[in-house]
Amino acid sequence: MTAKPVNHSRTTLTELMIPSYANFGGRVHGGILLSLMDKVAYACAAKHAGHYCVTVSVDGVNFRQPVEVGELVSLMASVNYVGRTSLVVGIKVVAENVTTSVMKHTNTSYFTMVAKGENDQPIEVPPLLLENPDDVRRFLEAMKRKELRTSFATYFDNAKTQMLLDESMDKLANERCVVGL
Ligand SMILES: CC(C)(COP(=O)(O)OP(=O)(O)OC[C@H]1O[C@@H](n2cnc3c(N)ncnc32)[C@H](O)[C@@H]1OP(=O)(O)O)[C@@H](O)C(=O)NCCC(=O)NCCS
């Protein structure tokens, strides 16, 4: 399979935040942003894969600043990493106040997508051509994130099996909860 460069699938989605996107506090719903992120991740992944793709997992969704109605949100997506059938799409989200041109970086998140063939089974994706130091850095960071996520899952599964209710009650002493057992 021929490697495809990161630039082949780089995608930007820009949308104006209209009043119907607001939550009860008058700011933009987090779910609106998640939906936009999922759309741009799909477009970027499908361009690289040359196939339909599905979202498998999402890392690093921390909204650092609220997005206001009236702001112009841009989501810049690029493939950071490819496995055999999976791809990691990094998405940087910025919001611009259109009257002042002030930009703010609201979050950067990583969507893992899997390419699917006609039989709905995962299908191999082209390798990624890394053409500059940023491409290489992002690929290496995605490898590290994957490794840490796997070790966290194993560590947490072990921790859960050792978390016996009777022996863990004292950990709740300084927490803001009331045990009503
Ligand atoms: C994702 C899915 C295709 C995996 O199917 P599977 O039969 O377990 O396939 P595999 O084990 O071969 O995994 C396929 C790839 O997904 C990756 N993967 C699977 N689960 C993952 C997870 N939780 N996080 C990250 N990657 C994951 C595997 O590492 C593998 O990547 P690789 O080929 O690059 O090494 C399947 O679980 C699925 O279709 N899920 C539903 C996805 C969906 O519908 N999303 C939209 C939600 S509405």
The ligand as a Gaussian input file, in Angstrom:
#p B3LYP/6-31G(d) Opt

LIG

0 1
 C      -14.166000      -0.732000      16.537000
 C      -14.537000      -2.108000      16.049000
 C      -14.533000      -2.087000      14.534000
 C      -13.463000      -3.086000      16.517000
 O      -13.812000      -4.324000      16.018000
 P      -12.961000      -5.626000      16.377000
 O      -13.625000      -6.770000      15.744000
 O      -12.720000      -5.651000      17.840000
 O      -11.673000      -5.385000      15.564000
 P      -10.154000      -5.434000      16.013000
 O       -9.937000      -6.056000      17.337000
 O       -9.435000      -5.998000      14.827000
 O       -9.787000      -3.895000      16.146000
 C       -9.708000      -3.062000      15.015000
 C       -8.856000      -1.875000      15.353000
 O       -9.565000      -1.101000      16.312000
 C       -8.698000      -0.800000      17.385000
 N       -9.522000      -0.662000      18.578000
 C      -10.488000      -1.498000      18.997000
 N      -11.021000      -1.032000      20.137000
 C      -10.390000       0.119000      20.430000
 C      -10.485000       1.081000      21.472000
 N      -11.362000       0.965000      22.466000
 N       -9.674000       2.153000      21.447000
 C       -8.789000       2.314000      20.447000
 N       -8.649000       1.444000      19.417000
 C       -9.425000       0.356000      19.422000
 C       -7.753000      -1.988000      17.462000
 O       -6.560000      -1.659000      18.146000
 C       -7.517000      -2.247000      15.990000
 O       -6.580000      -1.306000      15.507000
 P       -5.398000      -1.732000      14.482000
 O       -6.038000      -2.558000      13.398000
 O       -4.903000      -0.436000      13.945000
 O       -4.375000      -2.481000      15.254000
 C      -15.934000      -2.564000      16.565000
 O      -15.853000      -2.670000      17.970000
 C      -17.029000      -1.611000      16.192000
 O      -17.523000      -1.617000      15.064000
 N      -17.456000      -0.756000      17.162000
 C      -18.541000       0.184000      16.936000
 C      -18.003000       1.485000      16.372000
 C      -19.131000       2.420000      16.060000
 O      -20.161000       2.011000      15.564000
 N      -18.932000       3.710000      16.367000
 C      -19.937000       4.683000      16.248000
 C      -20.666000       4.767000      17.541000
 S      -22.306000       5.300000      17.302000

